[in-house]
Amino acid sequence: MDKLIIRDLEKKDLKQFIELLKELAKYENMLDEFYCNEDIIEESLLKDKLARALILEFNNEIIGYAIYFFTFSSFWGKGGIYLEDIYIKENFRRKGFAKEVFKYLAKLCKDKNFKRLEWACLIENELGIKFYEKLNATNLSKKWINYRLDGKNLEDLI
């Protein structure tokens, strides 16, 4: 069996990476909120390193990606990882690739002595929820509520 390769995003990947981002936006019914392009990703991820992106390759084909960034717990005084996105092309789902990404990130947490790996999941993402429950991930929705300021509301605050 061929092995999944998990590697860092490179400039040569940008076109395919943007296409995968668009696929996720379409999957989440958010394509109308998609403003990203190769230049923005190159500046944000490759130059400024605001987050890190992993490319998932199988049989020399890019089949998905993950984007994550480091967080910090003030109570533990330790770092963590927030998984912003994990996306795998539809015909490559349910093959264990997502679990490999989580193993990769769990090992990164262990190597850095981080204490948690966190992410959010859309309520409609039943496949994702079932997968996360199989990982024994804790559903924090009864303890925490996510908030966001963006667009005009963010501007108005200034």
MARMAR-739764 format. One record per residue (C-alpha): residue number from 1; residue in one letter; z, x, y. Coordinates in pm, 1 decimal, padded with zeros to 6 digits. Example, Ala and Ser with C-alpha at 12.3 -4.5 7.8 and 13.67 -1.06 7.14 Angstrom:
<rs>
{1; a; {00780.0; 01230.0; -00450.0}},
{2; s; {00714.0; 01367.0; -00106.0}},
</rs>
This chain:
<rs>
{1; m; {00000.0; 00000.0; 00000.0}},
{2; d; {-00081.2; 00118.6; 00346.3}},
{3; k; {00205.9; 00186.0; 00580.5}},
{4; l; {00272.5; 00040.2; 00921.0}},
{5; i; {00265.7; 00303.4; 01194.6}},
{6; i; {00494.6; 00245.9; 01491.0}},
{7; r; {00415.8; 00471.4; 01784.4}},
{8; d; {00447.6; 00487.4; 02161.9}},
{9; l; {00188.2; 00322.1; 02383.2}},
{10; e; {-00076.5; 00563.6; 02511.8}},
{11; k; {-00333.3; 00531.1; 02789.2}},
{12; k; {-00612.0; 00492.0; 02529.9}},
{13; d; {-00439.4; 00172.0; 02406.6}},
{14; l; {-00428.6; -00010.4; 02739.3}},
{15; k; {-00730.5; -00238.5; 02691.4}},
{16; q; {-00615.8; -00359.9; 02348.6}},
{17; f; {-00255.8; -00379.9; 02469.5}},
{18; i; {-00355.7; -00615.3; 02752.6}},
{19; e; {-00543.9; -00832.3; 02504.1}},
{20; l; {-00232.0; -00858.2; 02288.0}},
{21; l; {-00021.6; -00945.3; 02593.2}},
{22; k; {-00268.0; -01224.5; 02670.1}},
{23; e; {-00248.0; -01347.7; 02310.4}},
{24; l; {00130.0; -01373.5; 02342.2}},
{25; a; {00100.4; -01552.0; 02676.7}},
{26; k; {-00140.4; -01799.6; 02515.2}},
{27; y; {00090.7; -01842.2; 02212.4}},
{28; e; {00381.4; -01919.4; 02447.4}},
{29; n; {00167.1; -02155.3; 02659.8}},
{30; m; {00214.1; -01927.2; 02960.0}},
{31; l; {-00138.1; -01793.8; 03016.7}},
{32; d; {-00135.2; -01947.2; 03366.4}},
{33; e; {00153.5; -01710.2; 03448.7}},
{34; f; {-00025.3; -01397.9; 03322.5}},
{35; y; {-00102.7; -01156.2; 03607.7}},
{36; c; {-00092.1; -00824.3; 03425.5}},
{37; n; {-00377.4; -00574.2; 03396.1}},
{38; e; {-00435.4; -00218.6; 03272.4}},
{39; d; {-00348.2; -00059.5; 03608.8}},
{40; i; {-00018.1; -00245.9; 03634.2}},
{41; i; {00081.7; -00153.4; 03277.2}},
{42; e; {-00022.9; 00209.0; 03323.5}},
{43; e; {00190.5; 00236.4; 03637.2}},
{44; s; {00489.2; 00036.8; 03508.7}},
{45; l; {00513.2; 00164.5; 03151.8}},
{46; l; {00337.0; 00500.3; 03140.2}},
{47; k; {00405.9; 00637.1; 03489.3}},
{48; d; {00729.5; 00473.8; 03611.0}},
{49; k; {00865.5; 00414.5; 03257.6}},
{50; l; {01031.4; 00086.1; 03357.0}},
{51; a; {01029.4; -00005.8; 02988.9}},
{52; r; {00889.9; 00138.2; 02668.8}},
{53; a; {00612.4; -00004.2; 02457.1}},
{54; l; {00547.3; 00049.2; 02089.8}},
{55; i; {00208.3; 00004.6; 01928.5}},
{56; l; {00196.0; -00129.9; 01572.5}},
{57; e; {-00093.3; 00003.6; 01367.3}},
{58; f; {-00200.0; -00090.7; 01018.2}},
{59; n; {-00511.8; 00047.7; 00849.9}},
{60; n; {-00612.4; 00213.6; 01180.4}},
{61; e; {-00603.0; -00125.2; 01357.0}},
{62; i; {-00364.1; -00219.2; 01636.2}},
{63; i; {-00196.5; -00532.6; 01503.4}},
{64; g; {00085.6; -00580.6; 01750.1}},
{65; y; {00330.4; -00433.5; 01994.7}},
{66; a; {00690.6; -00436.1; 02106.3}},
{67; i; {00832.3; -00377.2; 02454.0}},
{68; y; {01194.6; -00279.5; 02505.2}},
{69; f; {01425.8; -00126.5; 02761.9}},
{70; f; {01777.1; 00012.8; 02769.1}},
{71; t; {02077.0; -00194.7; 02874.4}},
{72; f; {02444.0; -00118.5; 02932.0}},
{73; s; {02765.4; -00294.8; 02832.6}},
{74; s; {03038.1; -00252.7; 03092.5}},
{75; f; {03303.5; -00360.9; 02840.9}},
{76; w; {03200.9; -00110.4; 02575.2}},
{77; g; {03082.2; 00158.9; 02812.6}},
{78; k; {02781.4; 00204.1; 02583.3}},
{79; g; {02410.9; 00141.1; 02597.7}},
{80; g; {02197.3; -00106.4; 02411.1}},
{81; i; {01838.8; -00215.9; 02374.2}},
{82; y; {01680.2; -00535.2; 02503.2}},
{83; l; {01365.1; -00633.0; 02317.7}},
{84; e; {01142.8; -00796.6; 02578.4}},
{85; d; {00852.0; -00875.9; 02347.0}},
{86; i; {00753.7; -00841.9; 01987.4}},
{87; y; {00408.2; -00967.6; 01903.9}},
{88; i; {00208.4; -00941.7; 01585.0}},
{89; k; {-00139.9; -01084.6; 01541.3}},
{90; e; {-00132.2; -01410.0; 01349.1}},
{91; n; {-00310.2; -01285.2; 01035.8}},
{92; f; {-00055.7; -00999.4; 01003.3}},
{93; r; {00259.3; -01213.5; 01027.3}},
{94; r; {00491.6; -01270.2; 00731.1}},
{95; k; {00410.8; -00927.7; 00587.4}},
{96; g; {00733.8; -00751.5; 00682.8}},
{97; f; {00598.5; -00580.9; 00994.6}},
{98; a; {00843.2; -00748.0; 01236.0}},
{99; k; {01131.8; -00639.1; 01016.0}},
{100; e; {01000.7; -00281.5; 01033.9}},
{101; v; {01008.3; -00301.4; 01414.3}},
{102; f; {01368.2; -00422.7; 01404.2}},
{103; k; {01457.9; -00140.7; 01163.3}},
{104; y; {01293.9; 00106.6; 01401.3}},
{105; l; {01493.1; -00025.9; 01697.1}},
{106; a; {01816.1; -00044.3; 01493.6}},
{107; k; {01772.9; 00322.8; 01401.4}},
{108; l; {01711.4; 00405.6; 01767.6}},
{109; c; {02036.5; 00224.2; 01851.8}},
{110; k; {02220.2; 00422.5; 01584.0}},
{111; d; {02071.6; 00755.6; 01695.9}},
{112; k; {02175.7; 00689.8; 02057.4}},
{113; n; {02515.5; 00541.5; 01961.1}},
{114; f; {02415.6; 00210.3; 02119.2}},
{115; k; {02616.9; -00093.6; 02022.6}},
{116; r; {02366.8; -00377.9; 02035.7}},
{117; l; {02008.6; -00492.7; 02015.7}},
{118; e; {01936.6; -00815.2; 02203.7}},
{119; w; {01641.9; -01042.9; 02275.7}},
{120; a; {01555.4; -01398.1; 02373.1}},
{121; c; {01347.5; -01641.6; 02171.7}},
{122; l; {01165.4; -01950.7; 02287.7}},
{123; i; {01321.5; -02266.8; 02151.7}},
{124; e; {00980.3; -02374.2; 02016.1}},
{125; n; {00935.0; -02050.6; 01817.5}},
{126; e; {01049.4; -02185.4; 01481.0}},
{127; l; {00896.5; -01896.3; 01285.3}},
{128; g; {01080.7; -01645.6; 01503.2}},
{129; i; {01410.8; -01834.2; 01481.4}},
{130; k; {01394.1; -01845.2; 01101.1}},
{131; f; {01318.2; -01473.0; 01092.6}},
{132; y; {01607.3; -01386.8; 01327.2}},
{133; e; {01846.7; -01598.5; 01122.6}},
{134; k; {01740.3; -01405.4; 00809.7}},
{135; l; {01836.6; -01087.3; 00996.0}},
{136; n; {02182.7; -01242.2; 01051.8}},
{137; a; {02132.7; -01219.7; 01427.8}},
{138; t; {02386.6; -01406.9; 01638.9}},
{139; n; {02258.5; -01702.7; 01839.6}},
{140; l; {02426.5; -01661.7; 02180.0}},
{141; s; {02307.0; -01992.7; 02326.5}},
{142; k; {02650.3; -02154.0; 02290.0}},
{143; k; {02815.9; -01870.7; 02481.5}},
{144; w; {02557.7; -01759.7; 02737.9}},
{145; i; {02300.5; -01929.2; 02960.7}},
{146; n; {02000.4; -01731.9; 03083.6}},
{147; y; {01915.4; -01751.1; 03453.9}},
{148; r; {01630.0; -01614.9; 03659.7}},
{149; l; {01533.0; -01577.5; 04024.1}},
{150; d; {01163.8; -01523.4; 04085.7}},
{151; g; {00883.5; -01610.4; 04322.6}},
{152; k; {00983.7; -01805.9; 04632.2}},
{153; n; {01347.2; -01837.3; 04520.2}},
{154; l; {01379.3; -01458.8; 04499.2}},
{155; e; {01210.4; -01416.3; 04836.5}},
{156; d; {01431.0; -01682.7; 04996.4}},
{157; l; {01739.8; -01494.0; 04887.1}},
{158; i; {01636.7; -01195.0; 05099.7}},
</rs>
